[in-house]
Amino acid sequence: MFTLDFLAKLRGLVPLFLRAILGYSFFLVHGLDKLRPDGKWDYGKAFAAKTASLAPEALLYVAAWTEFLAGLGILVGLMTRWASLGICCVMGYAIAKVHWAAGFPADKGGYEMAMAYGAAALSLMVVGPGSVSLDRVFFGRKVLGS
């Protein structure tokens, strides 16, 4: 009988794969896309739903920088759990205040993708950065999930 038990050998690499996707998405796509290379706010790309948001403009800056810096942390596996917490907070706000009214489907502006990103970040908070991470290099086995 064919089983998938052989995949257990890859268990240590799963957080690496998850970090690569989530980190890339937030560091380069969401975070950097909202910030200009000179570090100034890009009103053209940042928060297309800004008018639908109830957040003061200062929180939009915080969200963009959180996406950028937390995405980098997740990507390289540094302060992974704290970075994931930042992403969870931003996605929680995005779900509640920006996407909720549109319903679930992402293609209609709904909260589907924000929920998926939040779930991925929550997963990294629970399992840790994995064995291939800067957290492991700097903190060794003290990092749960390594």
Phi and psi in degrees as a GROMACS rama.xvg file:
@    title "Ramachandran Plot"
@    xaxis  label "Phi"
@    yaxis  label "Psi"
@TYPE xy
-85.8635  127.607  PHE-2
-126.073  170.72  THR-3
-106.755  22.4248  LEU-4
-60.1426  -27.2113  ASP-5
-62.5522  -21.0054  PHE-6
-68.1286  -18.8166  LEU-7
-59.7954  -26.1302  ALA-8
-67.6663  -20.7901  LYS-9
-94.1621  2.37578  LEU-10
-52.6469  -39.1071  ARG-11
-68.5484  -20.1538  GLY-12
-92.2975  -12.2613  LEU-13
-58.0367  -46.3732  VAL-14
-60.7342  -32.553  PRO-15
-62.1605  -45.6566  LEU-16
-63.3642  -44.1065  PHE-17
-64.6079  -42.3435  LEU-18
-63.6401  -39.7517  ARG-19
-61.4787  -44.7806  ALA-20
-70.9413  -50.1313  ILE-21
-66.7329  -44.0332  LEU-22
-62.9246  -45.4793  GLY-23
-60.2022  -45.7874  TYR-24
-58.5273  -44.3508  SER-25
-84.2516  -40.1298  PHE-26
-66.649  -52.465  PHE-27
-95.9142  -33.4591  LEU-28
-92.4407  -56.0954  VAL-29
-81.4955  -50.9585  HIS-30
-69.4193  -57.5268  GLY-31
-62.9132  -33.39  LEU-32
-66.469  -23.0672  ASP-33
-92.8066  -8.29592  LYS-34
-121.367  138.389  LEU-35
-74.4347  158.278  ARG-36
-58.0868  -27.1689  PRO-37
-84.7849  6.34454  ASP-38
85.3638  5.93993  GLY-39
-95.3974  153.126  LYS-40
-63.7131  132.75  TRP-41
-103.65  98.3635  ASP-42
-65.0101  -23.6091  TYR-43
-69.7417  -35.0148  GLY-44
-106.746  -22.0674  LYS-45
-79.4775  125.713  ALA-46
47.9457  74.8357  PHE-47
-56.2681  -27.669  ALA-48
-93.174  21.9647  ALA-49
-53.8118  -42.0475  LYS-50
-67.5078  -25.5659  THR-51
-81.2923  -15.7269  ALA-52
-81.2381  141.884  SER-53
-93.9307  1.71349  LEU-54
-76.3504  143.657  ALA-55
-63.5802  155.794  PRO-56
-56.4071  -34.43  GLU-57
-59.1839  -36.8173  ALA-58
-69.088  -28.4016  LEU-59
-67.2438  -37.3  LEU-60
-62.9751  -45.7795  TYR-61
-59.9019  -43.1926  VAL-62
-62.7629  -45.0484  ALA-63
-63.0472  -45.5295  ALA-64
-68.5787  -33.4126  TRP-65
-64.5855  -45.6938  THR-66
-59.6593  -43.0327  GLU-67
-66.8596  -54.6801  PHE-68
-73.357  -40.9985  LEU-69
-66.5173  -36.8811  ALA-70
-60.8878  -41.8974  GLY-71
-64.0299  -44.7009  LEU-72
-59.8056  -44.3737  GLY-73
-65.4002  -43.2547  ILE-74
-57.77  -45.227  LEU-75
-93.5105  -6.81387  VAL-76
76.7973  39.4022  GLY-77
-116.959  123.835  LEU-78
55.2997  42.5345  MET-79
-57.3507  -45.7548  THR-80
-66.588  -40.6892  ARG-81
-67.9537  -41.4462  TRP-82
-62.556  -40.43  ALA-83
-64.9677  -37.1546  SER-84
-61.6497  -41.3089  LEU-85
-60.4269  -43.7097  GLY-86
-65.4675  -41.0093  ILE-87
-58.9166  -42.6886  CYS-88
-64.3547  -45.7623  CYS-89
-63.8295  -42.2233  VAL-90
-69.5876  -35.0284  MET-91
-60.6625  -44.4923  GLY-92
-65.3662  -42.8728  TYR-93
-61.1319  -40.4275  ALA-94
-64.4913  -51.1306  ILE-95
-68.6593  -40.1799  ALA-96
-107.71  -18.1514  LYS-97
-113.315  -47.5146  VAL-98
-100.754  -19.4366  HIS-99
-56.1962  -45.0484  TRP-100
-62.2644  -24.7678  ALA-101
-84.3103  -4.14321  ALA-102
85.5677  -166.099  GLY-103
-78.2837  -46.6162  PHE-104
-61.0448  128.748  PRO-105
-63.979  -34.6407  ALA-106
-68.9148  -9.95816  ASP-107
-110.751  16.5626  LYS-108
82.6636  15.4161  GLY-109
-78.8119  -174.199  GLY-110
-91.3586  8.98678  TYR-111
-54.594  -52.3519  GLU-112
-70.4658  -39.7863  MET-113
-61.7424  -38.0775  ALA-114
-68.4763  -40.1233  MET-115
-64.8182  -43.4527  ALA-116
-62.6478  -42.573  TYR-117
-62.8621  -40.994  GLY-118
-64.915  -39.5571  ALA-119
-64.9843  -42.8787  ALA-120
-65.2104  -41.2935  ALA-121
-62.3982  -39.362  LEU-122
-60.5434  -42.3159  SER-123
-67.0789  -33.2647  LEU-124
-63.4676  -38.2599  MET-125
-77.4386  -48.5426  VAL-126
-87.799  -17.8749  VAL-127
88.9372  -179.24  GLY-128
-78.2562  -15.1885  PRO-129
89.4155  178.561  GLY-130
-78.9008  -19.4248  SER-131
-106.549  88.034  VAL-132
-160.734  158.763  SER-133
-71.875  -26.9435  LEU-134
-57.8289  -43.1859  ASP-135
-65.4806  -40.1092  ARG-136
-63.5895  -47.4421  VAL-137
-82.2673  -33.5978  PHE-138
-114.465  -5.60964  PHE-139
63.5012  -145.835  GLY-140
-71.0275  -7.5162  ARG-141
-62.9015  -20.5517  LYS-142
-81.501  110.54  VAL-143
-61.4384  139.742  LEU-144
92.9615  2.68502  GLY-145
